[in-house]
Amino acid sequence: MGGDIDSMGAPQIKILPSSRYAQVVQQLRAWSPGIQAVLIYIDLRNLRDINRLASPGEGDRVIHLVEQLLQRWIGREGVSGKLWSNEFVAAKAIDHTQAASDEATQLRDLLNELSYDSAVGPARISVSLGLSIFRQDGDWERVLSEAQQACYQAKRR
């Protein structure tokens, strides 16, 4: 087991290209957020449990709910997409960098309100988030990688 280690001792995550990843990067590159934007990387932490403990199709329903919520959160001016089975990104323009934390908190709270029907009753969705700031003329792939690294660090806590 090899691999690069970052300054905090965490393994460097390399995003492997997928058609969904390429689509999201293409959407981000085509988008004009203005001076800056916040990109939030979202990991549904308990999707395996949902698939294991809930009725058939409940995991798909939860994914659909998350996709709908992200669309509402970004509004008409943002970008969101599903990268992998349980990982999503959402980006929206912000006025100043301090707004990024507020936006992430708001999104986390909205996602944590989502629930699913498990075999033992209703249960809440658990998420990890990572965020990064995009500045005009920035590199979306770098920003996406930074947000993914931040999400990975959040999952370790």
Secondary structure as UniProt FT lines:
FT   TURN            7..8
FT   HELIX           19..30
FT   STRAND          36..44
FT   TURN            45..46
FT   HELIX           47..53
FT   TURN            56..57
FT   HELIX           58..74
FT   TURN            75..76
FT   STRAND          79..82
FT   STRAND          87..93
FT   HELIX           98..112
FT   STRAND          115..118
FT   TURN            119..120
FT   STRAND          121..124
FT   STRAND          127..135
FT   TURN            136..137
FT   HELIX           140..156
//
